[in-house]
Amino acid sequence: MSSLSPRYKSLGHYIRQHWRIENSQHYILDVVFKEDDSRIVLEGAIENLALFRRLILNMVKQCDCGAPSQRNKLKKASWCDDYRARVFFG
């Protein structure tokens, strides 16, 4: 992967850091929003929806509204106006 002579511990650390970032946000975006299955092809739309998905994900993470998972919080927010207001406005 690299022309550097790696120290095995530090190489393992860098690999774990990369996957920690991948798993912490991108995995959640794919599971909750099915981002990898998106068929959007317009360049501006891709960035705009990615921005809104991350914004909504951060709101859901900060909300302590009783639902056990972020996916369940989003489902409940899509069904119930009062719950959606609690998620978005605190």
PyMOL Python script that loads the backbone (N, CA, C, O; Angstrom):
from pymol import cmd

cmd.read_pdbstr("""\
ATOM      1  N   MET A   1       0.802  -1.198   0.000  1.00  0.00           N
ATOM      2  CA  MET A   1       0.000   0.000   0.000  1.00  0.00           C
ATOM      3  C   MET A   1       0.846   1.263   0.000  1.00  0.00           C
ATOM      4  O   MET A   1       0.414   2.314  -0.475  1.00  0.00           O
ATOM      5  N   SER A   2       2.039   1.152   0.531  1.00  0.00           N
ATOM      6  CA  SER A   2       2.849   2.343   0.694  1.00  0.00           C
ATOM      7  C   SER A   2       4.310   1.997   0.437  1.00  0.00           C
ATOM      8  O   SER A   2       4.730   0.854   0.618  1.00  0.00           O
ATOM      9  N   SER A   3       5.074   2.989   0.016  1.00  0.00           N
ATOM     10  CA  SER A   3       6.501   2.775  -0.187  1.00  0.00           C
ATOM     11  C   SER A   3       7.280   2.987   1.106  1.00  0.00           C
ATOM     12  O   SER A   3       8.489   2.758   1.139  1.00  0.00           O
ATOM     13  N   LEU A   4       6.616   3.415   2.159  1.00  0.00           N
ATOM     14  CA  LEU A   4       7.267   3.620   3.446  1.00  0.00           C
ATOM     15  C   LEU A   4       7.549   2.277   4.104  1.00  0.00           C
ATOM     16  O   LEU A   4       6.837   1.300   3.870  1.00  0.00           O
ATOM     17  N   SER A   5       8.578   2.233   4.916  1.00  0.00           N
ATOM     18  CA  SER A   5       8.810   1.013   5.697  1.00  0.00           C
ATOM     19  C   SER A   5       8.011   1.159   6.995  1.00  0.00           C
ATOM     20  O   SER A   5       8.442   1.848   7.920  1.00  0.00           O
ATOM     21  N   PRO A   6       6.873   0.522   7.057  1.00  0.00           N
ATOM     22  CA  PRO A   6       5.969   0.775   8.186  1.00  0.00           C
ATOM     23  C   PRO A   6       6.408   0.062   9.452  1.00  0.00           C
ATOM     24  O   PRO A   6       6.982  -1.027   9.419  1.00  0.00           O
ATOM     25  N   ARG A   7       6.129   0.690  10.524  1.00  0.00           N
ATOM     26  CA  ARG A   7       6.193   0.007  11.806  1.00  0.00           C
ATOM     27  C   ARG A   7       4.826  -0.643  11.945  1.00  0.00           C
ATOM     28  O   ARG A   7       3.799   0.017  11.782  1.00  0.00           O
ATOM     29  N   TYR A   8       4.812  -1.889  12.235  1.00  0.00           N
ATOM     30  CA  TYR A   8       3.563  -2.636  12.175  1.00  0.00           C
ATOM     31  C   TYR A   8       2.501  -2.097  13.126  1.00  0.00           C
ATOM     32  O   TYR A   8       1.318  -2.082  12.788  1.00  0.00           O
ATOM     33  N   LYS A   9       2.907  -1.661  14.297  1.00  0.00           N
ATOM     34  CA  LYS A   9       1.920  -1.119  15.233  1.00  0.00           C
ATOM     35  C   LYS A   9       1.311   0.175  14.696  1.00  0.00           C
ATOM     36  O   LYS A   9       0.099   0.375  14.778  1.00  0.00           O
ATOM     37  N   SER A  10       2.142   1.042  14.152  1.00  0.00           N
ATOM     38  CA  SER A  10       1.603   2.307  13.652  1.00  0.00           C
ATOM     39  C   SER A  10       0.785   2.090  12.387  1.00  0.00           C
ATOM     40  O   SER A  10      -0.208   2.787  12.178  1.00  0.00           O
ATOM     41  N   LEU A  11       1.172   1.147  11.543  1.00  0.00           N
ATOM     42  CA  LEU A  11       0.386   0.848  10.352  1.00  0.00           C
ATOM     43  C   LEU A  11      -0.990   0.322  10.747  1.00  0.00           C
ATOM     44  O   LEU A  11      -2.004   0.729  10.179  1.00  0.00           O
ATOM     45  N   GLY A  12      -1.021  -0.578  11.717  1.00  0.00           N
ATOM     46  CA  GLY A  12      -2.302  -1.086  12.211  1.00  0.00           C
ATOM     47  C   GLY A  12      -3.150   0.025  12.796  1.00  0.00           C
ATOM     48  O   GLY A  12      -4.367   0.052  12.610  1.00  0.00           O
ATOM     49  N   HIS A  13      -2.507   0.942  13.503  1.00  0.00           N
ATOM     50  CA  HIS A  13      -3.228   2.079  14.082  1.00  0.00           C
ATOM     51  C   HIS A  13      -3.860   2.937  12.989  1.00  0.00           C
ATOM     52  O   HIS A  13      -5.020   3.333  13.109  1.00  0.00           O
ATOM     53  N   TYR A  14      -3.115   3.226  11.931  1.00  0.00           N
ATOM     54  CA  TYR A  14      -3.647   4.046  10.840  1.00  0.00           C
ATOM     55  C   TYR A  14      -4.800   3.353  10.128  1.00  0.00           C
ATOM     56  O   TYR A  14      -5.782   3.995   9.755  1.00  0.00           O
ATOM     57  N   ILE A  15      -4.680   2.059   9.941  1.00  0.00           N
ATOM     58  CA  ILE A  15      -5.762   1.311   9.293  1.00  0.00           C
ATOM     59  C   ILE A  15      -7.010   1.325  10.167  1.00  0.00           C
ATOM     60  O   ILE A  15      -8.117   1.530   9.670  1.00  0.00           O
ATOM     61  N   ARG A  16      -6.833   1.106  11.472  1.00  0.00           N
ATOM     62  CA  ARG A  16      -7.991   1.133  12.384  1.00  0.00           C
ATOM     63  C   ARG A  16      -8.628   2.517  12.424  1.00  0.00           C
ATOM     64  O   ARG A  16      -9.852   2.629  12.482  1.00  0.00           O
ATOM     65  N   GLN A  17      -7.817   3.568  12.394  1.00  0.00           N
ATOM     66  CA  GLN A  17      -8.362   4.931  12.385  1.00  0.00           C
ATOM     67  C   GLN A  17      -9.206   5.172  11.137  1.00  0.00           C
ATOM     68  O   GLN A  17     -10.279   5.771  11.211  1.00  0.00           O
ATOM     69  N   HIS A  18      -8.716   4.705   9.994  1.00  0.00           N
ATOM     70  CA  HIS A  18      -9.475   4.869   8.756  1.00  0.00           C
ATOM     71  C   HIS A  18     -10.831   4.187   8.870  1.00  0.00           C
ATOM     72  O   HIS A  18     -11.855   4.784   8.538  1.00  0.00           O
ATOM     73  N   TRP A  19     -10.845   2.957   9.332  1.00  0.00           N
ATOM     74  CA  TRP A  19     -12.107   2.218   9.409  1.00  0.00           C
ATOM     75  C   TRP A  19     -12.993   2.733  10.531  1.00  0.00           C
ATOM     76  O   TRP A  19     -14.214   2.589  10.458  1.00  0.00           O
ATOM     77  N   ARG A  20     -12.415   3.329  11.567  1.00  0.00           N
ATOM     78  CA  ARG A  20     -13.227   3.920  12.629  1.00  0.00           C
ATOM     79  C   ARG A  20     -14.058   5.061  12.058  1.00  0.00           C
ATOM     80  O   ARG A  20     -15.243   5.189  12.366  1.00  0.00           O
ATOM     81  N   ILE A  21     -13.435   5.887  11.227  1.00  0.00           N
ATOM     82  CA  ILE A  21     -14.151   6.986  10.585  1.00  0.00           C
ATOM     83  C   ILE A  21     -15.212   6.437   9.648  1.00  0.00           C
ATOM     84  O   ILE A  21     -16.349   6.910   9.646  1.00  0.00           O
ATOM     85  N   GLU A  22     -14.847   5.451   8.859  1.00  0.00           N
ATOM     86  CA  GLU A  22     -15.796   4.839   7.920  1.00  0.00           C
ATOM     87  C   GLU A  22     -17.001   4.281   8.661  1.00  0.00           C
ATOM     88  O   GLU A  22     -18.140   4.493   8.245  1.00  0.00           O
ATOM     89  N   ASN A  23     -16.760   3.580   9.739  1.00  0.00           N
ATOM     90  CA  ASN A  23     -17.851   2.948  10.470  1.00  0.00           C
ATOM     91  C   ASN A  23     -18.667   3.936  11.275  1.00  0.00           C
ATOM     92  O   ASN A  23     -19.867   3.731  11.458  1.00  0.00           O
ATOM     93  N   SER A  24     -18.056   4.996  11.758  1.00  0.00           N
ATOM     94  CA  SER A  24     -18.784   5.906  12.632  1.00  0.00           C
ATOM     95  C   SER A  24     -19.827   6.731  11.897  1.00  0.00           C
ATOM     96  O   SER A  24     -20.891   6.995  12.458  1.00  0.00           O
ATOM     97  N   GLN A  25     -19.568   7.143  10.686  1.00  0.00           N
ATOM     98  CA  GLN A  25     -20.542   7.981   9.993  1.00  0.00           C
ATOM     99  C   GLN A  25     -21.070   7.351   8.718  1.00  0.00           C
ATOM    100  O   GLN A  25     -22.284   7.285   8.525  1.00  0.00           O
ATOM    101  N   HIS A  26     -20.208   6.897   7.862  1.00  0.00           N
ATOM    102  CA  HIS A  26     -20.669   6.409   6.565  1.00  0.00           C
ATOM    103  C   HIS A  26     -21.519   5.157   6.699  1.00  0.00           C
ATOM    104  O   HIS A  26     -22.494   4.981   5.967  1.00  0.00           O
ATOM    105  N   TYR A  27     -21.154   4.290   7.629  1.00  0.00           N
ATOM    106  CA  TYR A  27     -21.941   3.083   7.833  1.00  0.00           C
ATOM    107  C   TYR A  27     -23.338   3.447   8.315  1.00  0.00           C
ATOM    108  O   TYR A  27     -24.325   2.883   7.844  1.00  0.00           O
ATOM    109  N   ILE A  28     -23.425   4.378   9.243  1.00  0.00           N
ATOM    110  CA  ILE A  28     -24.729   4.799   9.763  1.00  0.00           C
ATOM    111  C   ILE A  28     -25.550   5.454   8.665  1.00  0.00           C
ATOM    112  O   ILE A  28     -26.748   5.197   8.552  1.00  0.00           O
ATOM    113  N   LEU A  29     -24.916   6.302   7.849  1.00  0.00           N
ATOM    114  CA  LEU A  29     -25.652   6.928   6.748  1.00  0.00           C
ATOM    115  C   LEU A  29     -26.185   5.887   5.774  1.00  0.00           C
ATOM    116  O   LEU A  29     -27.284   6.039   5.241  1.00  0.00           O
ATOM    117  N   ASP A  30     -25.423   4.843   5.543  1.00  0.00           N
ATOM    118  CA  ASP A  30     -25.893   3.806   4.629  1.00  0.00           C
ATOM    119  C   ASP A  30     -27.020   2.995   5.246  1.00  0.00           C
ATOM    120  O   ASP A  30     -27.991   2.671   4.563  1.00  0.00           O
ATOM    121  N   VAL A  31     -26.909   2.667   6.516  1.00  0.00           N
ATOM    122  CA  VAL A  31     -27.944   1.864   7.163  1.00  0.00           C
ATOM    123  C   VAL A  31     -29.221   2.670   7.356  1.00  0.00           C
ATOM    124  O   VAL A  31     -30.311   2.179   7.061  1.00  0.00           O
ATOM    125  N   VAL A  32     -29.103   3.883   7.842  1.00  0.00           N
ATOM    126  CA  VAL A  32     -30.289   4.685   8.154  1.00  0.00           C
ATOM    127  C   VAL A  32     -30.927   5.260   6.896  1.00  0.00           C
ATOM    128  O   VAL A  32     -32.146   5.200   6.739  1.00  0.00           O
ATOM    129  N   PHE A  33     -30.119   5.816   6.000  1.00  0.00           N
ATOM    130  CA  PHE A  33     -30.651   6.499   4.821  1.00  0.00           C
ATOM    131  C   PHE A  33     -30.499   5.695   3.526  1.00  0.00           C
ATOM    132  O   PHE A  33     -30.954   6.128   2.467  1.00  0.00           O
ATOM    133  N   LYS A  34     -29.862   4.529   3.613  1.00  0.00           N
ATOM    134  CA  LYS A  34     -29.587   3.701   2.427  1.00  0.00           C
ATOM    135  C   LYS A  34     -28.859   4.529   1.360  1.00  0.00           C
ATOM    136  O   LYS A  34     -29.209   4.507   0.180  1.00  0.00           O
ATOM    137  N   GLU A  35     -27.845   5.250   1.815  1.00  0.00           N
ATOM    138  CA  GLU A  35     -27.126   6.184   0.957  1.00  0.00           C
ATOM    139  C   GLU A  35     -26.426   5.493  -0.218  1.00  0.00           C
ATOM    140  O   GLU A  35     -26.357   6.053  -1.312  1.00  0.00           O
ATOM    141  N   ASP A  36     -25.916   4.298  -0.002  1.00  0.00           N
ATOM    142  CA  ASP A  36     -25.224   3.597  -1.088  1.00  0.00           C
ATOM    143  C   ASP A  36     -26.178   3.140  -2.188  1.00  0.00           C
ATOM    144  O   ASP A  36     -25.752   2.918  -3.321  1.00  0.00           O
ATOM    145  N   ASP A  37     -27.460   2.999  -1.868  1.00  0.00           N
ATOM    146  CA  ASP A  37     -28.452   2.575  -2.861  1.00  0.00           C
ATOM    147  C   ASP A  37     -29.061   3.747  -3.627  1.00  0.00           C
ATOM    148  O   ASP A  37     -29.882   3.546  -4.523  1.00  0.00           O
ATOM    149  N   SER A  38     -28.665   4.954  -3.280  1.00  0.00           N
ATOM    150  CA  SER A  38     -29.229   6.139  -3.914  1.00  0.00           C
ATOM    151  C   SER A  38     -28.908   6.159  -5.404  1.00  0.00           C
ATOM    152  O   SER A  38     -27.791   5.842  -5.813  1.00  0.00           O
ATOM    153  N   ARG A  39     -29.896   6.533  -6.207  1.00  0.00           N
ATOM    154  CA  ARG A  39     -29.707   6.566  -7.660  1.00  0.00           C
ATOM    155  C   ARG A  39     -29.640   8.001  -8.189  1.00  0.00           C
ATOM    156  O   ARG A  39     -29.855   8.240  -9.378  1.00  0.00           O
ATOM    157  N   ILE A  40     -29.349   8.930  -7.324  1.00  0.00           N
ATOM    158  CA  ILE A  40     -29.261  10.334  -7.708  1.00  0.00           C
ATOM    159  C   ILE A  40     -28.003  10.540  -8.546  1.00  0.00           C
ATOM    160  O   ILE A  40     -26.921  10.084  -8.177  1.00  0.00           O
ATOM    161  N   VAL A  41     -28.151  11.228  -9.673  1.00  0.00           N
ATOM    162  CA  VAL A  41     -27.004  11.428 -10.559  1.00  0.00           C
ATOM    163  C   VAL A  41     -26.655  12.902 -10.772  1.00  0.00           C
ATOM    164  O   VAL A  41     -25.553  13.204 -11.230  1.00  0.00           O
ATOM    165  N   LEU A  42     -27.544  13.804 -10.459  1.00  0.00           N
ATOM    166  CA  LEU A  42     -27.245  15.225 -10.629  1.00  0.00           C
ATOM    167  C   LEU A  42     -26.243  15.662  -9.572  1.00  0.00           C
ATOM    168  O   LEU A  42     -26.436  15.421  -8.381  1.00  0.00           O
ATOM    169  N   GLU A  43     -25.178  16.303 -10.014  1.00  0.00           N
ATOM    170  CA  GLU A  43     -24.083  16.633  -9.109  1.00  0.00           C
ATOM    171  C   GLU A  43     -24.524  17.520  -7.947  1.00  0.00           C
ATOM    172  O   GLU A  43     -24.177  17.231  -6.801  1.00  0.00           O
ATOM    173  N   GLY A  44     -25.258  18.562  -8.199  1.00  0.00           N
ATOM    174  CA  GLY A  44     -25.708  19.439  -7.124  1.00  0.00           C
ATOM    175  C   GLY A  44     -26.631  18.736  -6.153  1.00  0.00           C
ATOM    176  O   GLY A  44     -26.577  18.993  -4.950  1.00  0.00           O
ATOM    177  N   ALA A  45     -27.474  17.856  -6.654  1.00  0.00           N
ATOM    178  CA  ALA A  45     -28.410  17.129  -5.798  1.00  0.00           C
ATOM    179  C   ALA A  45     -27.678  16.171  -4.869  1.00  0.00           C
ATOM    180  O   ALA A  45     -28.088  15.983  -3.723  1.00  0.00           O
ATOM    181  N   ILE A  46     -26.616  15.575  -5.345  1.00  0.00           N
ATOM    182  CA  ILE A  46     -25.852  14.634  -4.524  1.00  0.00           C
ATOM    183  C   ILE A  46     -25.297  15.343  -3.290  1.00  0.00           C
ATOM    184  O   ILE A  46     -25.450  14.859  -2.169  1.00  0.00           O
ATOM    185  N   GLU A  47     -24.655  16.485  -3.499  1.00  0.00           N
ATOM    186  CA  GLU A  47     -24.074  17.221  -2.372  1.00  0.00           C
ATOM    187  C   GLU A  47     -25.150  17.766  -1.442  1.00  0.00           C
ATOM    188  O   GLU A  47     -24.996  17.722  -0.222  1.00  0.00           O
ATOM    189  N   ASN A  48     -26.243  18.282  -2.011  1.00  0.00           N
ATOM    190  CA  ASN A  48     -27.310  18.830  -1.180  1.00  0.00           C
ATOM    191  C   ASN A  48     -27.946  17.764  -0.300  1.00  0.00           C
ATOM    192  O   ASN A  48     -28.148  17.991   0.893  1.00  0.00           O
ATOM    193  N   LEU A  49     -28.262  16.610  -0.866  1.00  0.00           N
ATOM    194  CA  LEU A  49     -28.860  15.546  -0.064  1.00  0.00           C
ATOM    195  C   LEU A  49     -27.880  15.007   0.969  1.00  0.00           C
ATOM    196  O   LEU A  49     -28.286  14.671   2.082  1.00  0.00           O
ATOM    197  N   ALA A  50     -26.608  14.919   0.627  1.00  0.00           N
ATOM    198  CA  ALA A  50     -25.608  14.471   1.600  1.00  0.00           C
ATOM    199  C   ALA A  50     -25.542  15.438   2.778  1.00  0.00           C
ATOM    200  O   ALA A  50     -25.427  15.013   3.928  1.00  0.00           O
ATOM    201  N   LEU A  51     -25.614  16.732   2.495  1.00  0.00           N
ATOM    202  CA  LEU A  51     -25.613  17.740   3.551  1.00  0.00           C
ATOM    203  C   LEU A  51     -26.832  17.589   4.453  1.00  0.00           C
ATOM    204  O   LEU A  51     -26.703  17.608   5.677  1.00  0.00           O
ATOM    205  N   PHE A  52     -28.011  17.439   3.861  1.00  0.00           N
ATOM    206  CA  PHE A  52     -29.230  17.286   4.656  1.00  0.00           C
ATOM    207  C   PHE A  52     -29.224  15.983   5.455  1.00  0.00           C
ATOM    208  O   PHE A  52     -29.681  15.957   6.598  1.00  0.00           O
ATOM    209  N   ARG A  53     -28.718  14.918   4.873  1.00  0.00           N
ATOM    210  CA  ARG A  53     -28.652  13.647   5.603  1.00  0.00           C
ATOM    211  C   ARG A  53     -27.771  13.779   6.832  1.00  0.00           C
ATOM    212  O   ARG A  53     -28.130  13.300   7.908  1.00  0.00           O
ATOM    213  N   ARG A  54     -26.621  14.423   6.683  1.00  0.00           N
ATOM    214  CA  ARG A  54     -25.723  14.593   7.827  1.00  0.00           C
ATOM    215  C   ARG A  54     -26.325  15.531   8.872  1.00  0.00           C
ATOM    216  O   ARG A  54     -26.165  15.307  10.072  1.00  0.00           O
ATOM    217  N   LEU A  55     -27.003  16.562   8.430  1.00  0.00           N
ATOM    218  CA  LEU A  55     -27.669  17.480   9.347  1.00  0.00           C
ATOM    219  C   LEU A  55     -28.742  16.752  10.150  1.00  0.00           C
ATOM    220  O   LEU A  55     -28.808  16.888  11.372  1.00  0.00           O
ATOM    221  N   ILE A  56     -29.573  15.988   9.469  1.00  0.00           N
ATOM    222  CA  ILE A  56     -30.633  15.241  10.143  1.00  0.00           C
ATOM    223  C   ILE A  56     -30.037  14.191  11.070  1.00  0.00           C
ATOM    224  O   ILE A  56     -30.526  14.001  12.184  1.00  0.00           O
ATOM    225  N   LEU A  57     -28.993  13.511  10.627  1.00  0.00           N
ATOM    226  CA  LEU A  57     -28.351  12.509  11.469  1.00  0.00           C
ATOM    227  C   LEU A  57     -27.817  13.139  12.752  1.00  0.00           C
ATOM    228  O   LEU A  57     -27.963  12.554  13.825  1.00  0.00           O
ATOM    229  N   ASN A  58     -27.206  14.311  12.667  1.00  0.00           N
ATOM    230  CA  ASN A  58     -26.712  14.996  13.865  1.00  0.00           C
ATOM    231  C   ASN A  58     -27.849  15.398  14.789  1.00  0.00           C
ATOM    232  O   ASN A  58     -27.711  15.301  16.009  1.00  0.00           O
ATOM    233  N   MET A  59     -28.970  15.847  14.235  1.00  0.00           N
ATOM    234  CA  MET A  59     -30.128  16.187  15.067  1.00  0.00           C
ATOM    235  C   MET A  59     -30.661  14.959  15.792  1.00  0.00           C
ATOM    236  O   MET A  59     -30.994  15.020  16.976  1.00  0.00           O
ATOM    237  N   VAL A  60     -30.737  13.857  15.080  1.00  0.00           N
ATOM    238  CA  VAL A  60     -31.249  12.622  15.672  1.00  0.00           C
ATOM    239  C   VAL A  60     -30.301  12.114  16.755  1.00  0.00           C
ATOM    240  O   VAL A  60     -30.753  11.624  17.790  1.00  0.00           O
ATOM    241  N   LYS A  61     -28.993  12.224  16.530  1.00  0.00           N
ATOM    242  CA  LYS A  61     -28.018  11.786  17.531  1.00  0.00           C
ATOM    243  C   LYS A  61     -28.144  12.596  18.819  1.00  0.00           C
ATOM    244  O   LYS A  61     -27.999  12.049  19.913  1.00  0.00           O
ATOM    245  N   GLN A  62     -28.412  13.893  18.696  1.00  0.00           N
ATOM    246  CA  GLN A  62     -28.492  14.765  19.865  1.00  0.00           C
ATOM    247  C   GLN A  62     -29.807  14.625  20.619  1.00  0.00           C
ATOM    248  O   GLN A  62     -29.881  14.964  21.801  1.00  0.00           O
ATOM    249  N   CYS A  63     -30.831  14.136  19.958  1.00  0.00           N
ATOM    250  CA  CYS A  63     -32.148  14.036  20.570  1.00  0.00           C
ATOM    251  C   CYS A  63     -32.206  12.849  21.528  1.00  0.00           C
ATOM    252  O   CYS A  63     -31.823  11.733  21.176  1.00  0.00           O
ATOM    253  N   ASP A  64     -32.684  13.104  22.727  1.00  0.00           N
ATOM    254  CA  ASP A  64     -32.915  12.025  23.685  1.00  0.00           C
ATOM    255  C   ASP A  64     -34.424  11.846  23.799  1.00  0.00           C
ATOM    256  O   ASP A  64     -35.041  12.229  24.793  1.00  0.00           O
ATOM    257  N   CYS A  65     -35.000  11.255  22.754  1.00  0.00           N
ATOM    258  CA  CYS A  65     -36.456  11.186  22.633  1.00  0.00           C
ATOM    259  C   CYS A  65     -37.031   9.814  22.940  1.00  0.00           C
ATOM    260  O   CYS A  65     -38.223   9.593  22.729  1.00  0.00           O
ATOM    261  N   GLY A  66     -36.233   8.901  23.424  1.00  0.00           N
ATOM    262  CA  GLY A  66     -36.757   7.623  23.866  1.00  0.00           C
ATOM    263  C   GLY A  66     -36.641   6.473  22.890  1.00  0.00           C
ATOM    264  O   GLY A  66     -36.620   5.322  23.327  1.00  0.00           O
ATOM    265  N   ALA A  67     -36.565   6.716  21.611  1.00  0.00           N
ATOM    266  CA  ALA A  67     -36.430   5.615  20.652  1.00  0.00           C
ATOM    267  C   ALA A  67     -35.014   5.047  20.765  1.00  0.00           C
ATOM    268  O   ALA A  67     -34.054   5.805  20.899  1.00  0.00           O
ATOM    269  N   PRO A  68     -34.877   3.728  20.713  1.00  0.00           N
ATOM    270  CA  PRO A  68     -33.561   3.132  20.958  1.00  0.00           C
ATOM    271  C   PRO A  68     -32.533   3.337  19.849  1.00  0.00           C
ATOM    272  O   PRO A  68     -31.340   3.430  20.138  1.00  0.00           O
ATOM    273  N   SER A  69     -32.953   3.409  18.613  1.00  0.00           N
ATOM    274  CA  SER A  69     -31.981   3.535  17.526  1.00  0.00           C
ATOM    275  C   SER A  69     -32.269   4.775  16.691  1.00  0.00           C
ATOM    276  O   SER A  69     -33.370   5.324  16.719  1.00  0.00           O
ATOM    277  N   GLN A  70     -31.263   5.197  15.956  1.00  0.00           N
ATOM    278  CA  GLN A  70     -31.432   6.370  15.104  1.00  0.00           C
ATOM    279  C   GLN A  70     -32.432   6.087  13.995  1.00  0.00           C
ATOM    280  O   GLN A  70     -33.211   6.962  13.617  1.00  0.00           O
ATOM    281  N   ARG A  71     -32.412   4.887  13.482  1.00  0.00           N
ATOM    282  CA  ARG A  71     -33.371   4.521  12.435  1.00  0.00           C
ATOM    283  C   ARG A  71     -34.807   4.595  12.965  1.00  0.00           C
ATOM    284  O   ARG A  71     -35.699   5.094  12.280  1.00  0.00           O
ATOM    285  N   ASN A  72     -35.026   4.098  14.184  1.00  0.00           N
ATOM    286  CA  ASN A  72     -36.362   4.162  14.777  1.00  0.00           C
ATOM    287  C   ASN A  72     -36.781   5.600  15.068  1.00  0.00           C
ATOM    288  O   ASN A  72     -37.952   5.950  14.922  1.00  0.00           O
ATOM    289  N   LYS A  73     -35.831   6.425  15.476  1.00  0.00           N
ATOM    290  CA  LYS A  73     -36.149   7.837  15.704  1.00  0.00           C
ATOM    291  C   LYS A  73     -36.612   8.500  14.409  1.00  0.00           C
ATOM    292  O   LYS A  73     -37.578   9.263  14.408  1.00  0.00           O
ATOM    293  N   LEU A  74     -35.916   8.206  13.303  1.00  0.00           N
ATOM    294  CA  LEU A  74     -36.307   8.791  12.015  1.00  0.00           C
ATOM    295  C   LEU A  74     -37.664   8.287  11.551  1.00  0.00           C
ATOM    296  O   LEU A  74     -38.467   9.060  11.029  1.00  0.00           O
ATOM    297  N   LYS A  75     -37.925   7.002  11.736  1.00  0.00           N
ATOM    298  CA  LYS A  75     -39.235   6.456  11.362  1.00  0.00           C
ATOM    299  C   LYS A  75     -40.340   7.125  12.160  1.00  0.00           C
ATOM    300  O   LYS A  75     -41.349   7.558  11.604  1.00  0.00           O
ATOM    301  N   LYS A  76     -40.139   7.204  13.473  1.00  0.00           N
ATOM    302  CA  LYS A  76     -41.153   7.812  14.331  1.00  0.00           C
ATOM    303  C   LYS A  76     -41.343   9.289  13.988  1.00  0.00           C
ATOM    304  O   LYS A  76     -42.466   9.792  14.010  1.00  0.00           O
ATOM    305  N   ALA A  77     -40.251   9.985  13.673  1.00  0.00           N
ATOM    306  CA  ALA A  77     -40.349  11.397  13.293  1.00  0.00           C
ATOM    307  C   ALA A  77     -41.103  11.571  11.982  1.00  0.00           C
ATOM    308  O   ALA A  77     -41.752  12.596  11.777  1.00  0.00           O
ATOM    309  N   SER A  78     -41.028  10.593  11.098  1.00  0.00           N
ATOM    310  CA  SER A  78     -41.760  10.703   9.830  1.00  0.00           C
ATOM    311  C   SER A  78     -43.254  10.456  10.013  1.00  0.00           C
ATOM    312  O   SER A  78     -44.055  10.870   9.175  1.00  0.00           O
ATOM    313  N   TRP A  79     -43.634   9.793  11.088  1.00  0.00           N
ATOM    314  CA  TRP A  79     -45.043   9.481  11.325  1.00  0.00           C
ATOM    315  C   TRP A  79     -45.741  10.480  12.236  1.00  0.00           C
ATOM    316  O   TRP A  79     -46.939  10.717  12.088  1.00  0.00           O
ATOM    317  N   CYS A  80     -45.015  11.061  13.166  1.00  0.00           N
ATOM    318  CA  CYS A  80     -45.649  11.849  14.232  1.00  0.00           C
ATOM    319  C   CYS A  80     -45.115  13.288  14.218  1.00  0.00           C
ATOM    320  O   CYS A  80     -43.916  13.520  14.373  1.00  0.00           O
ATOM    321  N   ASP A  81     -46.020  14.237  14.032  1.00  0.00           N
ATOM    322  CA  ASP A  81     -45.619  15.649  13.971  1.00  0.00           C
ATOM    323  C   ASP A  81     -44.996  16.130  15.276  1.00  0.00           C
ATOM    324  O   ASP A  81     -43.996  16.846  15.252  1.00  0.00           O
ATOM    325  N   ASP A  82     -45.572  15.746  16.416  1.00  0.00           N
ATOM    326  CA  ASP A  82     -45.045  16.190  17.707  1.00  0.00           C
ATOM    327  C   ASP A  82     -43.641  15.634  17.959  1.00  0.00           C
ATOM    328  O   ASP A  82     -42.760  16.342  18.447  1.00  0.00           O
ATOM    329  N   TYR A  83     -43.452  14.376  17.623  1.00  0.00           N
ATOM    330  CA  TYR A  83     -42.138  13.754  17.804  1.00  0.00           C
ATOM    331  C   TYR A  83     -41.112  14.412  16.886  1.00  0.00           C
ATOM    332  O   TYR A  83     -39.979  14.660  17.298  1.00  0.00           O
ATOM    333  N   ARG A  84     -41.504  14.694  15.644  1.00  0.00           N
ATOM    334  CA  ARG A  84     -40.610  15.351  14.691  1.00  0.00           C
ATOM    335  C   ARG A  84     -40.201  16.725  15.211  1.00  0.00           C
ATOM    336  O   ARG A  84     -39.042  17.117  15.071  1.00  0.00           O
ATOM    337  N   ALA A  85     -41.130  17.453  15.803  1.00  0.00           N
ATOM    338  CA  ALA A  85     -40.808  18.766  16.365  1.00  0.00           C
ATOM    339  C   ALA A  85     -39.810  18.630  17.514  1.00  0.00           C
ATOM    340  O   ALA A  85     -38.913  19.461  17.653  1.00  0.00           O
ATOM    341  N   ARG A  86     -39.959  17.591  18.340  1.00  0.00           N
ATOM    342  CA  ARG A  86     -39.006  17.372  19.435  1.00  0.00           C
ATOM    343  C   ARG A  86     -37.614  17.056  18.901  1.00  0.00           C
ATOM    344  O   ARG A  86     -36.617  17.525  19.452  1.00  0.00           O
ATOM    345  N   VAL A  87     -37.538  16.260  17.829  1.00  0.00           N
ATOM    346  CA  VAL A  87     -36.235  15.912  17.252  1.00  0.00           C
ATOM    347  C   VAL A  87     -35.567  17.147  16.659  1.00  0.00           C
ATOM    348  O   VAL A  87     -34.380  17.377  16.888  1.00  0.00           O
ATOM    349  N   PHE A  88     -36.314  17.941  15.902  1.00  0.00           N
ATOM    350  CA  PHE A  88     -35.722  19.070  15.190  1.00  0.00           C
ATOM    351  C   PHE A  88     -35.528  20.314  16.048  1.00  0.00           C
ATOM    352  O   PHE A  88     -34.583  21.073  15.832  1.00  0.00           O
ATOM    353  N   PHE A  89     -36.403  20.527  17.006  1.00  0.00           N
ATOM    354  CA  PHE A  89     -36.348  21.780  17.763  1.00  0.00           C
ATOM    355  C   PHE A  89     -36.014  21.596  19.236  1.00  0.00           C
ATOM    356  O   PHE A  89     -35.986  22.570  19.989  1.00  0.00           O
ATOM    357  N   GLY A  90     -35.762  20.372  19.652  1.00  0.00           N
ATOM    358  CA  GLY A  90     -35.346  20.127  21.026  1.00  0.00           C
ATOM    359  C   GLY A  90     -36.405  19.964  22.028  1.00  0.00           C
ATOM    360  O   GLY A  90     -36.114  19.755  23.205  1.00  0.00           O
TER     361      GLY A  90
END
""", "prot")
cmd.dss("prot")
cmd.show_as("cartoon", "prot")
cmd.util.cbc("prot")
cmd.orient("prot")
